[in-house]
Amino acid sequence: MEHIVSVGMDVETLKQLDNLRRAHPNVPSRVEVIRRLIWAAHSKITPTDAAE
């Protein structure tokens, strides 16, 4: 299930997202950049971290 979340970003953050997208041409959109960053961060959470 997917949910739509509005996230306000300043111009600098949008430029960073676009730079990441250009650096990884197989990532089609800003949304996908954010999604992959979230999943990468999520995969680094240990069960101990999650319990806090």
PDB file of N, H, CA, C and O in Angstrom:
ATOM      1  N   MET A   1       0.841  -1.160   0.000  1.00  0.00           N
ATOM      2  CA  MET A   1       0.000   0.000   0.000  1.00  0.00           C
ATOM      3  C   MET A   1       0.893   1.233   0.000  1.00  0.00           C
ATOM      4  O   MET A   1       1.848   1.318   0.773  1.00  0.00           O
ATOM      5  N   GLU A   2       0.584   2.172  -0.856  1.00  0.00           N
ATOM      6  H   GLU A   2      -0.191   2.104  -1.483  1.00  0.00           H
ATOM      7  CA  GLU A   2       1.334   3.414  -0.911  1.00  0.00           C
ATOM      8  C   GLU A   2       0.484   4.552  -0.389  1.00  0.00           C
ATOM      9  O   GLU A   2      -0.734   4.570  -0.562  1.00  0.00           O
ATOM     10  N   HIS A   3       1.142   5.500   0.252  1.00  0.00           N
ATOM     11  H   HIS A   3       2.132   5.486   0.394  1.00  0.00           H
ATOM     12  CA  HIS A   3       0.479   6.694   0.763  1.00  0.00           C
ATOM     13  C   HIS A   3       1.161   7.898   0.139  1.00  0.00           C
ATOM     14  O   HIS A   3       2.366   7.869  -0.110  1.00  0.00           O
ATOM     15  N   ILE A   4       0.425   8.926  -0.108  1.00  0.00           N
ATOM     16  H   ILE A   4      -0.554   8.950   0.095  1.00  0.00           H
ATOM     17  CA  ILE A   4       0.984  10.158  -0.642  1.00  0.00           C
ATOM     18  C   ILE A   4       1.225  11.109   0.520  1.00  0.00           C
ATOM     19  O   ILE A   4       0.330  11.374   1.323  1.00  0.00           O
ATOM     20  N   VAL A   5       2.457  11.620   0.596  1.00  0.00           N
ATOM     21  H   VAL A   5       3.184  11.405  -0.056  1.00  0.00           H
ATOM     22  CA  VAL A   5       2.831  12.545   1.653  1.00  0.00           C
ATOM     23  C   VAL A   5       3.434  13.776   0.999  1.00  0.00           C
ATOM     24  O   VAL A   5       4.358  13.664   0.195  1.00  0.00           O
ATOM     25  N   SER A   6       2.925  14.932   1.334  1.00  0.00           N
ATOM     26  H   SER A   6       2.174  15.023   1.988  1.00  0.00           H
ATOM     27  CA  SER A   6       3.498  16.178   0.818  1.00  0.00           C
ATOM     28  C   SER A   6       4.680  16.572   1.697  1.00  0.00           C
ATOM     29  O   SER A   6       4.581  16.609   2.923  1.00  0.00           O
ATOM     30  N   VAL A   7       5.792  16.862   1.045  1.00  0.00           N
ATOM     31  H   VAL A   7       5.873  16.832   0.049  1.00  0.00           H
ATOM     32  CA  VAL A   7       6.997  17.242   1.776  1.00  0.00           C
ATOM     33  C   VAL A   7       7.488  18.563   1.202  1.00  0.00           C
ATOM     34  O   VAL A   7       7.844  18.647   0.026  1.00  0.00           O
ATOM     35  N   GLY A   8       7.504  19.576   2.030  1.00  0.00           N
ATOM     36  H   GLY A   8       7.215  19.507   2.985  1.00  0.00           H
ATOM     37  CA  GLY A   8       8.006  20.871   1.588  1.00  0.00           C
ATOM     38  C   GLY A   8       9.518  20.862   1.525  1.00  0.00           C
ATOM     39  O   GLY A   8      10.181  20.377   2.442  1.00  0.00           O
ATOM     40  N   MET A   9      10.068  21.400   0.441  1.00  0.00           N
ATOM     41  H   MET A   9       9.529  21.795  -0.303  1.00  0.00           H
ATOM     42  CA  MET A   9      11.528  21.438   0.283  1.00  0.00           C
ATOM     43  C   MET A   9      11.947  22.783  -0.269  1.00  0.00           C
ATOM     44  O   MET A   9      11.242  23.401  -1.066  1.00  0.00           O
ATOM     45  N   ASP A  10      13.118  23.221   0.179  1.00  0.00           N
ATOM     46  H   ASP A  10      13.691  22.719   0.827  1.00  0.00           H
ATOM     47  CA  ASP A  10      13.647  24.460  -0.362  1.00  0.00           C
ATOM     48  C   ASP A  10      14.385  24.176  -1.672  1.00  0.00           C
ATOM     49  O   ASP A  10      14.586  23.022  -2.051  1.00  0.00           O
ATOM     50  N   VAL A  11      14.775  25.224  -2.336  1.00  0.00           N
ATOM     51  H   VAL A  11      14.612  26.162  -2.028  1.00  0.00           H
ATOM     52  CA  VAL A  11      15.419  25.107  -3.646  1.00  0.00           C
ATOM     53  C   VAL A  11      16.715  24.296  -3.550  1.00  0.00           C
ATOM     54  O   VAL A  11      17.012  23.501  -4.442  1.00  0.00           O
ATOM     55  N   GLU A  12      17.471  24.488  -2.500  1.00  0.00           N
ATOM     56  H   GLU A  12      17.229  25.134  -1.776  1.00  0.00           H
ATOM     57  CA  GLU A  12      18.745  23.770  -2.351  1.00  0.00           C
ATOM     58  C   GLU A  12      18.522  22.263  -2.241  1.00  0.00           C
ATOM     59  O   GLU A  12      19.256  21.478  -2.841  1.00  0.00           O
ATOM     60  N   THR A  13      17.524  21.866  -1.485  1.00  0.00           N
ATOM     61  H   THR A  13      16.927  22.504  -0.997  1.00  0.00           H
ATOM     62  CA  THR A  13      17.216  20.446  -1.345  1.00  0.00           C
ATOM     63  C   THR A  13      16.766  19.851  -2.674  1.00  0.00           C
ATOM     64  O   THR A  13      17.153  18.734  -3.017  1.00  0.00           O
ATOM     65  N   LEU A  14      15.959  20.585  -3.417  1.00  0.00           N
ATOM     66  H   LEU A  14      15.644  21.492  -3.139  1.00  0.00           H
ATOM     67  CA  LEU A  14      15.528  20.110  -4.728  1.00  0.00           C
ATOM     68  C   LEU A  14      16.716  19.955  -5.675  1.00  0.00           C
ATOM     69  O   LEU A  14      16.767  19.010  -6.463  1.00  0.00           O
ATOM     70  N   LYS A  15      17.671  20.885  -5.595  1.00  0.00           N
ATOM     71  H   LYS A  15      17.629  21.652  -4.955  1.00  0.00           H
ATOM     72  CA  LYS A  15      18.883  20.771  -6.423  1.00  0.00           C
ATOM     73  C   LYS A  15      19.678  19.520  -6.044  1.00  0.00           C
ATOM     74  O   LYS A  15      20.205  18.827  -6.914  1.00  0.00           O
ATOM     75  N   GLN A  16      19.760  19.238  -4.753  1.00  0.00           N
ATOM     76  H   GLN A  16      19.332  19.801  -4.046  1.00  0.00           H
ATOM     77  CA  GLN A  16      20.470  18.036  -4.302  1.00  0.00           C
ATOM     78  C   GLN A  16      19.782  16.776  -4.811  1.00  0.00           C
ATOM     79  O   GLN A  16      20.452  15.840  -5.246  1.00  0.00           O
ATOM     80  N   LEU A  17      18.464  16.741  -4.761  1.00  0.00           N
ATOM     81  H   LEU A  17      17.919  17.502  -4.407  1.00  0.00           H
ATOM     82  CA  LEU A  17      17.723  15.593  -5.291  1.00  0.00           C
ATOM     83  C   LEU A  17      17.972  15.426  -6.787  1.00  0.00           C
ATOM     84  O   LEU A  17      18.162  14.311  -7.272  1.00  0.00           O
ATOM     85  N   ASP A  18      17.969  16.537  -7.508  1.00  0.00           N
ATOM     86  H   ASP A  18      17.814  17.443  -7.114  1.00  0.00           H
ATOM     87  CA  ASP A  18      18.226  16.466  -8.946  1.00  0.00           C
ATOM     88  C   ASP A  18      19.653  15.999  -9.229  1.00  0.00           C
ATOM     89  O   ASP A  18      19.882  15.248 -10.177  1.00  0.00           O
ATOM     90  N   ASN A  19      20.611  16.439  -8.415  1.00  0.00           N
ATOM     91  H   ASN A  19      20.425  17.049  -7.644  1.00  0.00           H
ATOM     92  CA  ASN A  19      21.997  15.978  -8.578  1.00  0.00           C
ATOM     93  C   ASN A  19      22.109  14.476  -8.328  1.00  0.00           C
ATOM     94  O   ASN A  19      22.815  13.775  -9.053  1.00  0.00           O
ATOM     95  N   LEU A  20      21.421  13.989  -7.315  1.00  0.00           N
ATOM     96  H   LEU A  20      20.847  14.558  -6.726  1.00  0.00           H
ATOM     97  CA  LEU A  20      21.425  12.546  -7.045  1.00  0.00           C
ATOM     98  C   LEU A  20      20.789  11.780  -8.202  1.00  0.00           C
ATOM     99  O   LEU A  20      21.261  10.709  -8.582  1.00  0.00           O
ATOM    100  N   ARG A  21      19.739  12.325  -8.743  1.00  0.00           N
ATOM    101  H   ARG A  21      19.355  13.195  -8.433  1.00  0.00           H
ATOM    102  CA  ARG A  21      19.052  11.668  -9.856  1.00  0.00           C
ATOM    103  C   ARG A  21      19.956  11.625 -11.090  1.00  0.00           C
ATOM    104  O   ARG A  21      19.992  10.621 -11.800  1.00  0.00           O
ATOM    105  N   ARG A  22      20.684  12.713 -11.343  1.00  0.00           N
ATOM    106  H   ARG A  22      20.655  13.529 -10.766  1.00  0.00           H
ATOM    107  CA  ARG A  22      21.616  12.720 -12.476  1.00  0.00           C
ATOM    108  C   ARG A  22      22.782  11.757 -12.248  1.00  0.00           C
ATOM    109  O   ARG A  22      23.272  11.137 -13.192  1.00  0.00           O
ATOM    110  N   ALA A  23      23.219  11.636 -11.012  1.00  0.00           N
ATOM    111  H   ALA A  23      22.821  12.140 -10.245  1.00  0.00           H
ATOM    112  CA  ALA A  23      24.330  10.738 -10.690  1.00  0.00           C
ATOM    113  C   ALA A  23      23.927   9.274 -10.842  1.00  0.00           C
ATOM    114  O   ALA A  23      24.776   8.411 -11.064  1.00  0.00           O
ATOM    115  N   HIS A  24      22.641   9.001 -10.724  1.00  0.00           N
ATOM    116  H   HIS A  24      21.951   9.703 -10.544  1.00  0.00           H
ATOM    117  CA  HIS A  24      22.115   7.645 -10.843  1.00  0.00           C
ATOM    118  C   HIS A  24      21.012   7.652 -11.900  1.00  0.00           C
ATOM    119  O   HIS A  24      19.833   7.764 -11.565  1.00  0.00           O
ATOM    120  N   PRO A  25      21.390   7.534 -13.177  1.00  0.00           N
ATOM    121  CA  PRO A  25      20.412   7.676 -14.257  1.00  0.00           C
ATOM    122  C   PRO A  25      19.288   6.633 -14.250  1.00  0.00           C
ATOM    123  O   PRO A  25      18.263   6.825 -14.905  1.00  0.00           O
ATOM    124  N   ASN A  26      19.475   5.538 -13.519  1.00  0.00           N
ATOM    125  H   ASN A  26      20.308   5.383 -12.987  1.00  0.00           H
ATOM    126  CA  ASN A  26      18.414   4.529 -13.453  1.00  0.00           C
ATOM    127  C   ASN A  26      17.330   4.894 -12.442  1.00  0.00           C
ATOM    128  O   ASN A  26      16.350   4.160 -12.307  1.00  0.00           O
ATOM    129  N   VAL A  27      17.482   6.005 -11.731  1.00  0.00           N
ATOM    130  H   VAL A  27      18.278   6.601 -11.841  1.00  0.00           H
ATOM    131  CA  VAL A  27      16.463   6.481 -10.799  1.00  0.00           C
ATOM    132  C   VAL A  27      15.610   7.506 -11.549  1.00  0.00           C
ATOM    133  O   VAL A  27      16.108   8.572 -11.911  1.00  0.00           O
ATOM    134  N   PRO A  28      14.335   7.197 -11.787  1.00  0.00           N
ATOM    135  CA  PRO A  28      13.526   7.999 -12.697  1.00  0.00           C
ATOM    136  C   PRO A  28      12.986   9.329 -12.157  1.00  0.00           C
ATOM    137  O   PRO A  28      12.601  10.191 -12.948  1.00  0.00           O
ATOM    138  N   SER A  29      12.947   9.518 -10.842  1.00  0.00           N
ATOM    139  H   SER A  29      13.259   8.819 -10.199  1.00  0.00           H
ATOM    140  CA  SER A  29      12.274  10.717 -10.338  1.00  0.00           C
ATOM    141  C   SER A  29      12.778  11.094  -8.952  1.00  0.00           C
ATOM    142  O   SER A  29      13.468  10.321  -8.287  1.00  0.00           O
ATOM    143  N   ARG A  30      12.415  12.299  -8.538  1.00  0.00           N
ATOM    144  H   ARG A  30      11.854  12.927  -9.078  1.00  0.00           H
ATOM    145  CA  ARG A  30      12.748  12.736  -7.173  1.00  0.00           C
ATOM    146  C   ARG A  30      12.081  11.827  -6.152  1.00  0.00           C
ATOM    147  O   ARG A  30      12.667  11.500  -5.120  1.00  0.00           O
ATOM    148  N   VAL A  31      10.860  11.424  -6.447  1.00  0.00           N
ATOM    149  H   VAL A  31      10.384  11.689  -7.285  1.00  0.00           H
ATOM    150  CA  VAL A  31      10.128  10.537  -5.532  1.00  0.00           C
ATOM    151  C   VAL A  31      10.908   9.256  -5.319  1.00  0.00           C
ATOM    152  O   VAL A  31      11.035   8.787  -4.188  1.00  0.00           O
ATOM    153  N   GLU A  32      11.431   8.687  -6.386  1.00  0.00           N
ATOM    154  H   GLU A  32      11.328   9.068  -7.305  1.00  0.00           H
ATOM    155  CA  GLU A  32      12.191   7.438  -6.266  1.00  0.00           C
ATOM    156  C   GLU A  32      13.497   7.650  -5.505  1.00  0.00           C
ATOM    157  O   GLU A  32      13.929   6.767  -4.763  1.00  0.00           O
ATOM    158  N   VAL A  33      14.132   8.818  -5.681  1.00  0.00           N
ATOM    159  H   VAL A  33      13.781   9.535  -6.283  1.00  0.00           H
ATOM    160  CA  VAL A  33      15.347   9.132  -4.908  1.00  0.00           C
ATOM    161  C   VAL A  33      15.012   9.105  -3.425  1.00  0.00           C
ATOM    162  O   VAL A  33      15.714   8.471  -2.637  1.00  0.00           O
ATOM    163  N   ILE A  34      13.942   9.793  -3.045  1.00  0.00           N
ATOM    164  H   ILE A  34      13.372  10.309  -3.685  1.00  0.00           H
ATOM    165  CA  ILE A  34      13.541   9.840  -1.635  1.00  0.00           C
ATOM    166  C   ILE A  34      13.190   8.451  -1.129  1.00  0.00           C
ATOM    167  O   ILE A  34      13.595   8.068  -0.031  1.00  0.00           O
ATOM    168  N   ARG A  35      12.441   7.695  -1.921  1.00  0.00           N
ATOM    169  H   ARG A  35      12.112   8.006  -2.812  1.00  0.00           H
ATOM    170  CA  ARG A  35      12.037   6.340  -1.527  1.00  0.00           C
ATOM    171  C   ARG A  35      13.275   5.473  -1.252  1.00  0.00           C
ATOM    172  O   ARG A  35      13.334   4.761  -0.249  1.00  0.00           O
ATOM    173  N   ARG A  36      14.253   5.543  -2.150  1.00  0.00           N
ATOM    174  H   ARG A  36      14.205   6.121  -2.965  1.00  0.00           H
ATOM    175  CA  ARG A  36      15.457   4.722  -1.973  1.00  0.00           C
ATOM    176  C   ARG A  36      16.284   5.167  -0.779  1.00  0.00           C
ATOM    177  O   ARG A  36      16.869   4.334  -0.086  1.00  0.00           O
ATOM    178  N   LEU A  37      16.340   6.469  -0.532  1.00  0.00           N
ATOM    179  H   LEU A  37      15.864   7.146  -1.095  1.00  0.00           H
ATOM    180  CA  LEU A  37      17.055   6.955   0.651  1.00  0.00           C
ATOM    181  C   LEU A  37      16.390   6.462   1.934  1.00  0.00           C
ATOM    182  O   LEU A  37      17.072   6.065   2.879  1.00  0.00           O
ATOM    183  N   ILE A  38      15.064   6.490   1.964  1.00  0.00           N
ATOM    184  H   ILE A  38      14.510   6.814   1.197  1.00  0.00           H
ATOM    185  CA  ILE A  38      14.336   6.007   3.145  1.00  0.00           C
ATOM    186  C   ILE A  38      14.588   4.521   3.355  1.00  0.00           C
ATOM    187  O   ILE A  38      14.875   4.094   4.473  1.00  0.00           O
ATOM    188  N   TRP A  39      14.484   3.724   2.282  1.00  0.00           N
ATOM    189  H   TRP A  39      14.251   4.071   1.374  1.00  0.00           H
ATOM    190  CA  TRP A  39      14.703   2.288   2.417  1.00  0.00           C
ATOM    191  C   TRP A  39      16.139   1.971   2.815  1.00  0.00           C
ATOM    192  O   TRP A  39      16.368   1.045   3.593  1.00  0.00           O
ATOM    193  N   ALA A  40      17.112   2.721   2.296  1.00  0.00           N
ATOM    194  H   ALA A  40      16.927   3.473   1.664  1.00  0.00           H
ATOM    195  CA  ALA A  40      18.514   2.505   2.674  1.00  0.00           C
ATOM    196  C   ALA A  40      18.713   2.812   4.158  1.00  0.00           C
ATOM    197  O   ALA A  40      19.398   2.071   4.863  1.00  0.00           O
ATOM    198  N   ALA A  41      18.116   3.900   4.624  1.00  0.00           N
ATOM    199  H   ALA A  41      17.560   4.502   4.052  1.00  0.00           H
ATOM    200  CA  ALA A  41      18.220   4.236   6.048  1.00  0.00           C
ATOM    201  C   ALA A  41      17.499   3.195   6.899  1.00  0.00           C
ATOM    202  O   ALA A  41      17.994   2.806   7.957  1.00  0.00           O
ATOM    203  N   HIS A  42      16.351   2.749   6.448  1.00  0.00           N
ATOM    204  H   HIS A  42      15.949   3.065   5.589  1.00  0.00           H
ATOM    205  CA  HIS A  42      15.572   1.757   7.186  1.00  0.00           C
ATOM    206  C   HIS A  42      16.343   0.450   7.328  1.00  0.00           C
ATOM    207  O   HIS A  42      16.273  -0.201   8.370  1.00  0.00           O
ATOM    208  N   SER A  43      17.068   0.069   6.300  1.00  0.00           N
ATOM    209  H   SER A  43      17.125   0.599   5.454  1.00  0.00           H
ATOM    210  CA  SER A  43      17.808  -1.198   6.348  1.00  0.00           C
ATOM    211  C   SER A  43      18.962  -1.161   7.341  1.00  0.00           C
ATOM    212  O   SER A  43      19.472  -2.208   7.740  1.00  0.00           O
ATOM    213  N   LYS A  44      19.380   0.045   7.744  1.00  0.00           N
ATOM    214  H   LYS A  44      18.966   0.896   7.420  1.00  0.00           H
ATOM    215  CA  LYS A  44      20.485   0.176   8.696  1.00  0.00           C
ATOM    216  C   LYS A  44      20.029   0.186  10.146  1.00  0.00           C
ATOM    217  O   LYS A  44      20.859   0.155  11.055  1.00  0.00           O
ATOM    218  N   ILE A  45      18.717   0.230  10.376  1.00  0.00           N
ATOM    219  H   ILE A  45      18.043   0.256   9.638  1.00  0.00           H
ATOM    220  CA  ILE A  45      18.187   0.237  11.725  1.00  0.00           C
ATOM    221  C   ILE A  45      18.271  -1.167  12.311  1.00  0.00           C
ATOM    222  O   ILE A  45      17.812  -2.135  11.705  1.00  0.00           O
ATOM    223  N   THR A  46      18.851  -1.259  13.472  1.00  0.00           N
ATOM    224  H   THR A  46      19.223  -0.472  13.965  1.00  0.00           H
ATOM    225  CA  THR A  46      18.938  -2.558  14.143  1.00  0.00           C
ATOM    226  C   THR A  46      17.707  -2.743  15.023  1.00  0.00           C
ATOM    227  O   THR A  46      17.043  -1.764  15.365  1.00  0.00           O
ATOM    228  N   PRO A  47      17.392  -3.983  15.397  1.00  0.00           N
ATOM    229  CA  PRO A  47      16.245  -4.191  16.312  1.00  0.00           C
ATOM    230  C   PRO A  47      16.376  -3.396  17.604  1.00  0.00           C
ATOM    231  O   PRO A  47      15.366  -2.955  18.152  1.00  0.00           O
ATOM    232  N   THR A  48      17.589  -3.203  18.104  1.00  0.00           N
ATOM    233  H   THR A  48      18.409  -3.561  17.658  1.00  0.00           H
ATOM    234  CA  THR A  48      17.805  -2.433  19.312  1.00  0.00           C
ATOM    235  C   THR A  48      17.412  -0.982  19.093  1.00  0.00           C
ATOM    236  O   THR A  48      16.767  -0.377  19.949  1.00  0.00           O
ATOM    237  N   ASP A  49      17.803  -0.409  17.933  1.00  0.00           N
ATOM    238  H   ASP A  49      18.327  -0.900  17.237  1.00  0.00           H
ATOM    239  CA  ASP A  49      17.449   0.965  17.614  1.00  0.00           C
ATOM    240  C   ASP A  49      15.937   1.129  17.524  1.00  0.00           C
ATOM    241  O   ASP A  49      15.391   2.120  18.006  1.00  0.00           O
ATOM    242  N   ALA A  50      15.273   0.183  16.921  1.00  0.00           N
ATOM    243  H   ALA A  50      15.718  -0.623  16.528  1.00  0.00           H
ATOM    244  CA  ALA A  50      13.829   0.258  16.708  1.00  0.00           C
ATOM    245  C   ALA A  50      13.063   0.220  18.029  1.00  0.00           C
ATOM    246  O   ALA A  50      11.973   0.785  18.122  1.00  0.00           O
ATOM    247  N   ALA A  51      13.614  -0.434  19.049  1.00  0.00           N
ATOM    248  H   ALA A  51      14.499  -0.892  18.973  1.00  0.00           H
ATOM    249  CA  ALA A  51      12.936  -0.566  20.341  1.00  0.00           C
ATOM    250  C   ALA A  51      12.989   0.728  21.147  1.00  0.00           C
ATOM    251  O   ALA A  51      12.205   0.896  22.082  1.00  0.00           O
ATOM    252  N   GLU A  52      13.888   1.639  20.812  1.00  0.00           N
ATOM    253  H   GLU A  52      14.525   1.502  20.053  1.00  0.00           H
ATOM    254  CA  GLU A  52      14.036   2.871  21.597  1.00  0.00           C
ATOM    255  C   GLU A  52      12.981   3.887  21.304  1.00  0.00           C
ATOM    256  O   GLU A  52      12.984   4.969  21.892  1.00  0.00           O
TER     257      GLU A  52
END
